[in-house]
Amino acid sequence: MKASLVGVMEVNFTNNNGETIRGTNIFVAFKEENVEGLRTEKFFLKDGISLPKDAKLNDTIELNFNHKGKIEIIYKV
């Protein structure tokens, strides 16, 4: 899926089960059928999955998902 990167937020907290959650929330905008304008969405990148080093806000990125709908790979377009 091609999308425009519009926000990045680092995440590092301990949940109610005492597990440390580390990763990155990314906020993207993309075209979608039946949406006038652009649809926006937040995705969580678990520790180990990262944005390309040269990606910056407003860049177009390609998101690839696994069969469970989790992001596996991100490319800068």
N, C-alpha and C positions, 0 to 999 in steps of 0.2 A: 504494500500500500504506500503510495506517495503522499507525503504530508509536509506542511511547513512547520518547522520547530518554532514555537512561540514562547516557551517557558521551560525552565529547568530548576528542580528543587532537590537538593541532597536530603536523604532520609537516614536517620540513625536514632533509633529509640528501642526501648524494651517493652514488649507487649505484656498482656496480663498473665501469660504463661511463663514469664521470665526469659523469653527468647529475645535476643538482640536482632533487630531488623535493620539491615543496611542496604542501601541502594539509591536509586534516583527516580523521582517522578519527572516525567516529561509531559509537556502540554503541547498538543499539536492541533493544526487546523487542516481540514481536507474537504474536497468536494464529495458530496454524496447525493444520490438520487433522492428526490422528494424533499430536499432541503434547499431553500432559497438562500443563497450566500454559501457560507462554509460551515461545516459541522466541526465542533471542537471536542477533544477527548483527552483524558489523562491516562497515561500508561506508567506502570511501575517496572523499572529495570532492576532486577535483582543483582546483588553483588556478583561481579564477573561478566555482566553484560553492560557495555558502555557505549556512549555516543562516540563516533569517530573523533579523533583528537582535533581535527580542523573544523568540526561542525560548530556553527555559531547561530544565534537567534536569527530567525527569518530565512535560514537555509532550507532547501528542500531535501528531505531525507526519505529513504525507502525503508519501510519496516517489514520484516519477515516474521511470521508467526508459526509456532509449532501446532500440532494437531489439537492441543489443549487451549489454544488461543493466547499463549504467552509469547512475548517477543523473544526471538532467538538471535537475530542478527539485525544490525542497523547499518545502512550505507548512506553516505552523503551522495546526492545526485548532482 
